[in-house]
Amino acid sequence: MAKTAEHYAKNEKSRKRHVEYQKEYNKSPEQVKKRVELNKINRQNHASGKSKVGDGKDVAHVKGSIRLKSQSSNRGSKTDSAGDKRARGKK
């Protein structure tokens, strides 16, 4: 388990504060737009046969492009995100 996951598991007050923040963040127009875009592409991939429901893949923004990526490596990944400073200059 990651350090932050351990922290939220042990600290109910912090976990509640984090969940409330995430609710607001996920409602922001920027995040809604991003989620809608990825859901649309995901539906198109299912229809065209590029992916299947339950295949363990997500549509992900990766370094300025959009591609299929495994759920386990995509969720919570910050170093692959287009705006991440740590990812700049890496090939």
N, CA, C and O atoms as a GROMACS GRO file, in nm:
protein
  364
    1MET      N    1   0.085  -0.118   0.000
    1MET     CA    2   0.000   0.000   0.000
    1MET      C    3   0.090   0.124   0.000
    1MET      O    4   0.192   0.128   0.069
    2ALA      N    5   0.051   0.224  -0.077
    2ALA     CA    6   0.127   0.348  -0.086
    2ALA      C    7   0.116   0.425   0.046
    2ALA      O    8   0.025   0.403   0.125
    3LYS      N    9   0.211   0.516   0.068
    3LYS     CA   10   0.214   0.592   0.193
    3LYS      C   11   0.087   0.675   0.213
    3LYS      O   12   0.033   0.680   0.324
    4THR      N   13   0.040   0.739   0.106
    4THR     CA   14  -0.081   0.821   0.121
    4THR      C   15  -0.203   0.734   0.148
    4THR      O   16  -0.290   0.772   0.226
    5ALA      N   17  -0.210   0.617   0.086
    5ALA     CA   18  -0.321   0.526   0.112
    5ALA      C   19  -0.320   0.479   0.257
    5ALA      O   20  -0.425   0.470   0.321
    6GLU      N   21  -0.202   0.451   0.308
    6GLU     CA   22  -0.190   0.412   0.450
    6GLU      C   23  -0.235   0.526   0.540
    6GLU      O   24  -0.307   0.505   0.638
    7HIS      N   25  -0.193   0.648   0.506
    7HIS     CA   26  -0.230   0.765   0.586
    7HIS      C   27  -0.382   0.781   0.592
    7HIS      O   28  -0.438   0.797   0.701
    8TYR      N   29  -0.449   0.776   0.475
    8TYR     CA   30  -0.594   0.793   0.473
    8TYR      C   31  -0.666   0.677   0.540
    8TYR      O   32  -0.775   0.697   0.594
    9ALA      N   33  -0.609   0.558   0.537
    9ALA     CA   34  -0.670   0.443   0.603
    9ALA      C   35  -0.666   0.460   0.755
    9ALA      O   36  -0.758   0.416   0.825
   10LYS      N   37  -0.561   0.522   0.805
   10LYS     CA   38  -0.542   0.539   0.949
   10LYS      C   39  -0.608   0.665   1.005
   10LYS      O   40  -0.642   0.670   1.123
   11ASN      N   41  -0.626   0.768   0.920
   11ASN     CA   42  -0.674   0.898   0.967
   11ASN      C   43  -0.808   0.933   0.905
   11ASN      O   44  -0.816   0.985   0.793
   12GLU      N   45  -0.913   0.905   0.978
   12GLU     CA   46  -1.048   0.926   0.928
   12GLU      C   47  -1.076   1.072   0.894
   12GLU      O   48  -1.139   1.101   0.792
   13LYS      N   49  -1.029   1.164   0.976
   13LYS     CA   50  -1.052   1.306   0.953
   13LYS      C   51  -0.985   1.351   0.822
   13LYS      O   52  -1.045   1.423   0.742
   14SER      N   53  -0.863   1.308   0.801
   14SER     CA   54  -0.792   1.341   0.677
   14SER      C   55  -0.860   1.279   0.556
   14SER      O   56  -0.872   1.342   0.451
   15ARG      N   57  -0.904   1.154   0.570
   15ARG     CA   58  -0.971   1.085   0.460
   15ARG      C   59  -1.098   1.158   0.420
   15ARG      O   60  -1.125   1.176   0.302
   16LYS      N   61  -1.178   1.200   0.519
   16LYS     CA   62  -1.302   1.272   0.490
   16LYS      C   63  -1.273   1.404   0.420
   16LYS      O   64  -1.343   1.439   0.325
   17ARG      N   65  -1.171   1.476   0.464
   17ARG     CA   66  -1.134   1.603   0.403
   17ARG      C   67  -1.088   1.580   0.258
   17ARG      O   68  -1.121   1.657   0.168
   18HIS      N   69  -1.011   1.474   0.237
   18HIS     CA   70  -0.962   1.440   0.103
   18HIS      C   71  -1.078   1.403   0.009
   18HIS      O   72  -1.080   1.446  -0.106
   19VAL      N   73  -1.171   1.324   0.058
   19VAL     CA   74  -1.287   1.283  -0.023
   19VAL      C   75  -1.370   1.404  -0.062
   19VAL      O   76  -1.414   1.414  -0.177
   20GLU      N   77  -1.391   1.497   0.031
   20GLU     CA   78  -1.466   1.619   0.001
   20GLU      C   79  -1.394   1.702  -0.105
   20GLU      O   80  -1.458   1.754  -0.197
   21TYR      N   81  -1.264   1.714  -0.093
   21TYR     CA   82  -1.185   1.789  -0.192
   21TYR      C   83  -1.197   1.723  -0.329
   21TYR      O   84  -1.217   1.792  -0.430
   22GLN      N   85  -1.185   1.591  -0.333
   22GLN     CA   86  -1.192   1.518  -0.460
   22GLN      C   87  -1.329   1.534  -0.526
   22GLN      O   88  -1.338   1.543  -0.649
   23LYS      N   89  -1.435   1.538  -0.446
   23LYS     CA   90  -1.570   1.558  -0.500
   23LYS      C   91  -1.577   1.691  -0.574
   23LYS      O   92  -1.629   1.698  -0.685
   24GLU      N   93  -1.525   1.795  -0.512
   24GLU     CA   94  -1.526   1.928  -0.573
   24GLU      C   95  -1.436   1.932  -0.696
   24GLU      O   96  -1.474   1.988  -0.800
   25TYR      N   97  -1.318   1.876  -0.686
   25TYR     CA   98  -1.222   1.876  -0.796
   25TYR      C   99  -1.279   1.802  -0.918
   25TYR      O  100  -1.266   1.849  -1.031
   26ASN      N  101  -1.342   1.688  -0.895
   26ASN     CA  102  -1.396   1.609  -1.005
   26ASN      C  103  -1.516   1.676  -1.072
   26ASN      O  104  -1.552   1.642  -1.185
   27LYS      N  105  -1.580   1.772  -1.002
   27LYS     CA  106  -1.692   1.846  -1.060
   27LYS      C  107  -1.648   1.966  -1.141
   27LYS      O  108  -1.729   2.026  -1.211
   28SER      N  109  -1.520   2.001  -1.134
   28SER     CA  110  -1.472   2.120  -1.205
   28SER      C  111  -1.491   2.102  -1.355
   28SER      O  112  -1.476   1.992  -1.407
   29PRO      N  113  -1.524   2.211  -1.426
   29PRO     CA  114  -1.549   2.203  -1.570
   29PRO      C  115  -1.432   2.139  -1.647
   29PRO      O  116  -1.453   2.065  -1.743
   30GLU      N  117  -1.312   2.168  -1.605
   30GLU     CA  118  -1.193   2.112  -1.670
   30GLU      C  119  -1.189   1.960  -1.660
   30GLU      O  120  -1.162   1.891  -1.759
   31GLN      N  121  -1.217   1.907  -1.541
   31GLN     CA  122  -1.214   1.763  -1.520
   31GLN      C  123  -1.333   1.693  -1.586
   31GLN      O  124  -1.319   1.582  -1.637
   32VAL      N  125  -1.448   1.758  -1.585
   32VAL     CA  126  -1.566   1.701  -1.650
   32VAL      C  127  -1.540   1.689  -1.800
   32VAL      O  128  -1.569   1.586  -1.861
   33LYS      N  129  -1.484   1.794  -1.859
   33LYS     CA  130  -1.454   1.794  -2.002
   33LYS      C  131  -1.357   1.681  -2.037
   33LYS      O  132  -1.376   1.610  -2.135
   34LYS      N  133  -1.255   1.666  -1.956
   34LYS     CA  134  -1.155   1.560  -1.978
   34LYS      C  135  -1.219   1.421  -1.969
   34LYS      O  136  -1.192   1.334  -2.052
   35ARG      N  137  -1.303   1.402  -1.867
   35ARG     CA  138  -1.368   1.272  -1.846
   35ARG      C  139  -1.465   1.240  -1.960
   35ARG      O  140  -1.470   1.126  -2.006
   36VAL      N  141  -1.541   1.340  -2.006
   36VAL     CA  142  -1.635   1.322  -2.116
   36VAL      C  143  -1.560   1.282  -2.242
   36VAL      O  144  -1.602   1.192  -2.314
   37GLU      N  145  -1.449   1.350  -2.269
   37GLU     CA  146  -1.367   1.320  -2.387
   37GLU      C  147  -1.317   1.175  -2.385
   37GLU      O  148  -1.327   1.104  -2.485
   38LEU      N  149  -1.264   1.132  -2.272
   38LEU     CA  150  -1.210   0.996  -2.262
   38LEU      C  151  -1.321   0.892  -2.270
   38LEU      O  152  -1.301   0.786  -2.329
   39ASN      N  153  -1.437   0.920  -2.210
   39ASN     CA  154  -1.550   0.826  -2.218
   39ASN      C  155  -1.596   0.810  -2.362
   39ASN      O  156  -1.628   0.700  -2.406
   40LYS      N  157  -1.600   0.921  -2.436
   40LYS     CA  158  -1.641   0.918  -2.577
   40LYS      C  159  -1.545   0.831  -2.658
   40LYS      O  160  -1.588   0.747  -2.738
   41ILE      N  161  -1.416   0.852  -2.638
   41ILE     CA  162  -1.315   0.774  -2.711
   41ILE      C  163  -1.323   0.627  -2.672
   41ILE      O  164  -1.306   0.539  -2.757
   42ASN      N  165  -1.350   0.600  -2.545
   42ASN     CA  166  -1.363   0.463  -2.498
   42ASN      C  167  -1.480   0.394  -2.567
   42ASN      O  168  -1.468   0.279  -2.609
   43ARG      N  169  -1.594   0.462  -2.580
   43ARG     CA  170  -1.710   0.406  -2.650
   43ARG      C  171  -1.677   0.378  -2.796
   43ARG      O  172  -1.716   0.275  -2.851
   44GLN      N  173  -1.605   0.472  -2.860
   44GLN     CA  174  -1.567   0.454  -3.000
   44GLN      C  175  -1.474   0.333  -3.016
   44GLN      O  176  -1.488   0.257  -3.112
   45ASN      N  177  -1.381   0.316  -2.923
   45ASN     CA  178  -1.290   0.201  -2.928
   45ASN      C  179  -1.365   0.069  -2.912
   45ASN      O  180  -1.333  -0.029  -2.978
   46HIS      N  181  -1.465   0.067  -2.825
   46HIS     CA  182  -1.546  -0.054  -2.807
   46HIS      C  183  -1.622  -0.085  -2.936
   46HIS      O  184  -1.628  -0.200  -2.979
   47ALA      N  185  -1.680   0.017  -2.996
   47ALA     CA  186  -1.760  -0.001  -3.118
   47ALA      C  187  -1.675  -0.049  -3.235
   47ALA      O  188  -1.720  -0.129  -3.317
   48SER      N  189  -1.551   0.001  -3.244
   48SER     CA  190  -1.465  -0.035  -3.357
   48SER      C  191  -1.386  -0.164  -3.333
   48SER      O  192  -1.320  -0.215  -3.423
   49GLY      N  193  -1.392  -0.216  -3.210
   49GLY     CA  194  -1.323  -0.341  -3.180
   49GLY      C  195  -1.180  -0.324  -3.132
   49GLY      O  196  -1.108  -0.423  -3.116
   50LYS      N  197  -1.136  -0.199  -3.108
   50LYS     CA  198  -1.000  -0.176  -3.059
   50LYS      C  199  -0.984  -0.219  -2.914
   50LYS      O  200  -0.875  -0.255  -2.869
   51SER      N  201  -1.094  -0.216  -2.840
   51SER     CA  202  -1.093  -0.260  -2.701
   51SER      C  203  -1.227  -0.324  -2.669
   51SER      O  204  -1.323  -0.312  -2.746
   52LYS      N  205  -1.232  -0.390  -2.554
   52LYS     CA  206  -1.355  -0.456  -2.511
   52LYS      C  207  -1.388  -0.413  -2.369
   52LYS      O  208  -1.299  -0.373  -2.294
   53VAL      N  209  -1.514  -0.423  -2.333
   53VAL     CA  210  -1.555  -0.394  -2.196
   53VAL      C  211  -1.491  -0.500  -2.106
   53VAL      O  212  -1.501  -0.620  -2.133
   54GLY      N  213  -1.426  -0.455  -2.000
   54GLY     CA  214  -1.364  -0.548  -1.905
   54GLY      C  215  -1.227  -0.598  -1.947
   54GLY      O  216  -1.177  -0.695  -1.889
   55ASP      N  217  -1.163  -0.534  -2.045
   55ASP     CA  218  -1.032  -0.579  -2.091
   55ASP      C  219  -0.917  -0.526  -2.006
   55ASP      O  220  -0.801  -0.560  -2.030
   56GLY      N  221  -0.948  -0.444  -1.905
   56GLY     CA  222  -0.844  -0.392  -1.817
   56GLY      C  223  -0.769  -0.273  -1.874
   56GLY      O  224  -0.660  -0.240  -1.827
   57LYS      N  225  -0.825  -0.210  -1.976
   57LYS     CA  226  -0.759  -0.096  -2.040
   57LYS      C  227  -0.839   0.032  -2.016
   57LYS      O  228  -0.962   0.029  -2.006
   58ASP      N  229  -0.767   0.145  -2.008
   58ASP     CA  230  -0.826   0.277  -1.998
   58ASP      C  231  -0.777   0.360  -2.114
   58ASP      O  232  -0.669   0.334  -2.168
   59VAL      N  233  -0.854   0.459  -2.154
   59VAL     CA  234  -0.806   0.559  -2.248
   59VAL      C  235  -0.736   0.662  -2.162
   59VAL      O  236  -0.793   0.711  -2.064
   60ALA      N  237  -0.611   0.697  -2.198
   60ALA     CA  238  -0.532   0.785  -2.114
   60ALA      C  239  -0.470   0.898  -2.193
   60ALA      O  240  -0.434   0.881  -2.310
   61HIS      N  241  -0.457   1.015  -2.128
   61HIS     CA  242  -0.379   1.124  -2.184
   61HIS      C  243  -0.233   1.095  -2.148
   61HIS      O  244  -0.198   1.092  -2.030
   62VAL      N  245  -0.150   1.074  -2.248
   62VAL     CA  246  -0.010   1.044  -2.223
   62VAL      C  247   0.077   1.135  -2.308
   62VAL      O  248   0.078   1.124  -2.431
   63LYS      N  249   0.150   1.226  -2.243
   63LYS     CA  250   0.244   1.316  -2.310
   63LYS      C  251   0.186   1.379  -2.436
   63LYS      O  252   0.244   1.369  -2.544
   64GLY      N  253   0.072   1.443  -2.420
   64GLY     CA  254   0.012   1.517  -2.530
   64GLY      C  255  -0.070   1.435  -2.627
   64GLY      O  256  -0.127   1.492  -2.721
   65SER      N  257  -0.080   1.304  -2.608
   65SER     CA  258  -0.161   1.223  -2.697
   65SER      C  259  -0.258   1.139  -2.614
   65SER      O  260  -0.253   1.140  -2.490
   66ILE      N  261  -0.346   1.069  -2.682
   66ILE     CA  262  -0.443   0.982  -2.614
   66ILE      C  263  -0.422   0.841  -2.665
   66ILE      O  264  -0.415   0.818  -2.786
   67ARG      N  265  -0.411   0.745  -2.571
   67ARG     CA  266  -0.391   0.606  -2.612
   67ARG      C  267  -0.448   0.512  -2.507
   67ARG      O  268  -0.483   0.554  -2.397
   68LEU      N  269  -0.456   0.384  -2.543
   68LEU     CA  270  -0.500   0.283  -2.447
   68LEU      C  271  -0.384   0.248  -2.355
   68LEU      O  272  -0.269   0.238  -2.397
   69LYS      N  273  -0.417   0.232  -2.229
   69LYS     CA  274  -0.315   0.202  -2.129
   69LYS      C  275  -0.379   0.112  -2.024
   69LYS      O  276  -0.499   0.123  -1.998
   70SER      N  277  -0.301   0.023  -1.964
   70SER     CA  278  -0.357  -0.064  -1.861
   70SER      C  279  -0.408   0.020  -1.744
   70SER      O  280  -0.348   0.121  -1.708
   71GLN      N  281  -0.519  -0.024  -1.686
   71GLN     CA  282  -0.579   0.051  -1.576
   71GLN      C  283  -0.482   0.065  -1.460
   71GLN      O  284  -0.473   0.172  -1.398
   72SER      N  285  -0.408  -0.041  -1.430
   72SER     CA  286  -0.320  -0.038  -1.314
   72SER      C  287  -0.208   0.064  -1.330
   72SER      O  288  -0.169   0.127  -1.231
   73SER      N  289  -0.156   0.082  -1.450
   73SER     CA  290  -0.049   0.179  -1.467
   73SER      C  291  -0.105   0.320  -1.490
   73SER      O  292  -0.034   0.418  -1.466
   74ASN      N  293  -0.229   0.332  -1.536
   74ASN     CA  294  -0.286   0.463  -1.565
   74ASN      C  295  -0.340   0.533  -1.440
   74ASN      O  296  -0.315   0.652  -1.422
   75ARG      N  297  -0.410   0.463  -1.357
   75ARG     CA  298  -0.476   0.528  -1.244
   75ARG      C  299  -0.377   0.567  -1.136
   75ARG      O  300  -0.305   0.484  -1.082
   76GLY      N  301  -0.376   0.695  -1.108
   76GLY     CA  302  -0.283   0.747  -1.009
   76GLY      C  303  -0.148   0.782  -1.066
   76GLY      O  304  -0.061   0.830  -0.994
   77SER      N  305  -0.128   0.760  -1.194
   77SER     CA  306   0.000   0.790  -1.257
   77SER      C  307   0.013   0.939  -1.280
   77SER      O  308  -0.073   1.000  -1.342
   78LYS      N  309   0.118   0.999  -1.230
   78LYS     CA  310   0.140   1.141  -1.249
   78LYS      C  311   0.256   1.166  -1.346
   78LYS      O  312   0.255   1.267  -1.417
   79THR      N  313   0.352   1.079  -1.352
   79THR     CA  314   0.469   1.105  -1.434
   79THR      C  315   0.440   1.097  -1.583
   79THR      O  316   0.519   1.148  -1.663
   80ASP      N  317   0.330   1.034  -1.623
   80ASP     CA  318   0.294   1.026  -1.765
   80ASP      C  319   0.203   1.140  -1.808
   80ASP      O  320   0.180   1.157  -1.927
   81SER      N  321   0.152   1.217  -1.713
   81SER     CA  322   0.057   1.320  -1.751
   81SER      C  323   0.126   1.431  -1.829
   81SER      O  324   0.241   1.466  -1.802
   82ALA      N  325   0.054   1.487  -1.925
   82ALA     CA  326   0.111   1.583  -2.018
   82ALA      C  327   0.168   1.707  -1.949
   82ALA      O  328   0.268   1.761  -1.994
   83GLY      N  329   0.106   1.752  -1.841
   83GLY     CA  330   0.150   1.873  -1.773
   83GLY      C  331   0.251   1.851  -1.662
   83GLY      O  332   0.290   1.946  -1.595
   84ASP      N  333   0.293   1.728  -1.642
   84ASP     CA  334   0.382   1.697  -1.531
   84ASP      C  335   0.525   1.739  -1.562
   84ASP      O  336   0.578   1.702  -1.667
   85LYS      N  337   0.586   1.815  -1.475
   85LYS     CA  338   0.722   1.864  -1.496
   85LYS      C  339   0.825   1.752  -1.490
   85LYS      O  340   0.930   1.762  -1.554
   86ARG      N  341   0.796   1.647  -1.415
   86ARG     CA  342   0.891   1.535  -1.404
   86ARG      C  343   0.902   1.459  -1.536
   86ARG      O  344   1.004   1.397  -1.564
   87ALA      N  345   0.796   1.464  -1.618
   87ALA     CA  346   0.794   1.388  -1.742
   87ALA      C  347   0.864   1.460  -1.856
   87ALA      O  348   0.898   1.399  -1.957
   88ARG      N  349   0.887   1.590  -1.841
   88ARG     CA  350   0.948   1.668  -1.949
   88ARG      C  351   1.091   1.623  -1.974
   88ARG      O  352   1.168   1.599  -1.880
   89GLY      N  353   1.124   1.612  -2.099
   89GLY     CA  354   1.260   1.576  -2.137
   89GLY      C  355   1.284   1.427  -2.143
   89GLY      O  356   1.387   1.383  -2.194
   90LYS      N  357   1.192   1.347  -2.091
   90LYS     CA  358   1.206   1.202  -2.096
   90LYS      C  359   1.155   1.151  -2.228
   90LYS      O  360   1.060   1.207  -2.284
   91LYS      N  361   1.215   1.047  -2.279
   91LYS     CA  362   1.172   0.991  -2.407
   91LYS      C  363   1.123   0.851  -2.389
   91LYS      O  364   1.082   0.786  -2.486
   0.00000   0.00000   0.00000
